[in-house]
């Protein structure tokens, strides 16, 4: 069952065009969103978060258009936007205390659990945290309100291998609980490890959107890893 | 609405916005253009916009489960909250100057405007101009604030100059009434000032919502 559908998304910038981007995010599955720098990943994700206005296309969550249902959709969705530095001089506990009031489904137990798991200190301010800790702060907010869909822009960047591993395990657990996880990444081994579906974007177009197994069957040469496949495809060598 | 205002007060606001409310007491200064107090209050609010930009507050707010227009509403609620706090202080000063201090020599021998109900009404107009020119202008980009602030400074000082000059025009001496003289007229001028503040703020809010809706963050 699709929890999010992106249909024919277009966005024109002077030097970049997002063309007819279409894919869907399924309940209980992890979708890896992959593409090189400047391929259109962040523009697509920002459009899904209503931060960027598409020039065309449609974005649906839970069968409802994002436009006009923003509040309800955001209540049921969790976001993380990488290492952006929010309120650098405010304590994490103070930020959380303000944010949690916006969510009817705020789960204090889950919040405490992830706070401990990520090793975060409520008395620390973002300016006192490493880049990896900031990513974890964003994830903490995204994971603490029983989101049905998680949209995460490069959640594993800046994390050490242990934290990355823990995070991927959390994704698996959320998936087993029925949530949908959609995350962009440059680290193909993360996708290899936990993604069920792959959305591959190249030069502003969706080059492939399918289950990981089907992707490997269609594009990978025998014995080739996913990373080698992507590198070959990005070099323009399409023949597996 | 309460949540977004709480977010503004606890996360986005600069401490200076709260401290600068005290400039409302400038309504007690004799021989000073008292409406500058209103300008300093808005200067304090401006500090919060600087603070908010440094903290990526607009994008953070837009990611919360609220409609984009509520992000705009939060900023206007914050402006109005600070402005009303300052207006309360100014009103206390005006009441003091209308009653126990009505015959105080430093206030009587004052070429500048008296801090009466008309002055309080004009302070509301200054706040309305801030909301219209600065906050409305800020939401053209939700990022650039220098140009809207410079435009606001020009507009507000022209307004203060006009307000200071009016009672020197023959026939308009009543604007500078002391104590409870011309009370009905003074009260009407105050109400007119509040209505202009509400109108300018409402127009600006509607414009800002439209502008912010079109911005790519």
HADDOCK unambig.tbl for C-alpha pairs under 7 A between the chains (distance, minus, plus):
assign (segid A and resid 51 and name CA) (segid B and resid 216 and name CA) 5.84 0.50 0.50
assign (segid A and resid 51 and name CA) (segid B and resid 217 and name CA) 5.17 0.50 0.50
assign (segid A and resid 52 and name CA) (segid B and resid 216 and name CA) 4.41 0.50 0.50
assign (segid A and resid 52 and name CA) (segid B and resid 217 and name CA) 6.00 0.50 0.50
assign (segid A and resid 53 and name CA) (segid B and resid 216 and name CA) 6.12 0.50 0.50
assign (segid A and resid 70 and name CA) (segid B and resid 66 and name CA) 6.88 0.50 0.50
assign (segid A and resid 70 and name CA) (segid B and resid 67 and name CA) 5.86 0.50 0.50
assign (segid A and resid 71 and name CA) (segid B and resid 65 and name CA) 4.75 0.50 0.50
assign (segid A and resid 71 and name CA) (segid B and resid 66 and name CA) 4.79 0.50 0.50
assign (segid A and resid 71 and name CA) (segid B and resid 67 and name CA) 5.69 0.50 0.50
assign (segid A and resid 74 and name CA) (segid B and resid 65 and name CA) 4.72 0.50 0.50
assign (segid A and resid 75 and name CA) (segid B and resid 65 and name CA) 5.47 0.50 0.50
assign (segid A and resid 85 and name CA) (segid B and resid 55 and name CA) 6.93 0.50 0.50
assign (segid A and resid 86 and name CA) (segid B and resid 55 and name CA) 5.20 0.50 0.50
assign (segid A and resid 86 and name CA) (segid B and resid 56 and name CA) 5.68 0.50 0.50
assign (segid A and resid 86 and name CA) (segid B and resid 57 and name CA) 6.88 0.50 0.50
assign (segid A and resid 87 and name CA) (segid B and resid 11 and name CA) 6.93 0.50 0.50
assign (segid A and resid 87 and name CA) (segid B and resid 55 and name CA) 4.32 0.50 0.50
assign (segid A and resid 87 and name CA) (segid B and resid 56 and name CA) 6.98 0.50 0.50
assign (segid A and resid 88 and name CA) (segid B and resid 55 and name CA) 6.21 0.50 0.50
assign (segid A and resid 98 and name CA) (segid B and resid 7 and name CA) 5.91 0.50 0.50
assign (segid A and resid 101 and name CA) (segid B and resid 3 and name CA) 6.67 0.50 0.50
assign (segid A and resid 102 and name CA) (segid B and resid 3 and name CA) 6.60 0.50 0.50
assign (segid A and resid 102 and name CA) (segid B and resid 65 and name CA) 6.52 0.50 0.50
